Amino acid sequence: MAVRENAVERRFGLLAKRHGALSLKWVSPGRLGVPDRLLFMPDGRFYLVELKRPGGRPRASQAAMFAKLEKRGFRVWVVDDPDAFFEKIAG
């Protein structure tokens, strides 16, 4: 059985709590493609995160928005494995 995106979202939320982070869902009415989550780590680090099922890729509207954000100096992390993501940022 394939892992669904909502399972990735649940795991991400659990790991955020374990790391003392605040994970907020980002909804921007009238704007397509904004990342799913704003992740605030306890030490002042901030991440823009797009959650995907394993192997999932951003849609064209998401890729376009991510490019706009990255042009302004904000990296968007596309996460399909929350454990690997938190290991990378916490390690």
Secondary structure as GFF3:
##gff-version 3
##sequence-region A 1 91
A	DSSP	alpha_helix	5	18	.	.	.	ID=ss1
A	DSSP	beta_strand	22	25	.	.	.	ID=ss2
A	DSSP	beta_strand	37	40	.	.	.	ID=ss3
A	DSSP	beta_strand	46	51	.	.	.	ID=ss4
A	DSSP	alpha_helix	60	71	.	.	.	ID=ss5
A	DSSP	beta_strand	76	79	.	.	.	ID=ss6
A	DSSP	alpha_helix	82	90	.	.	.	ID=ss7
###
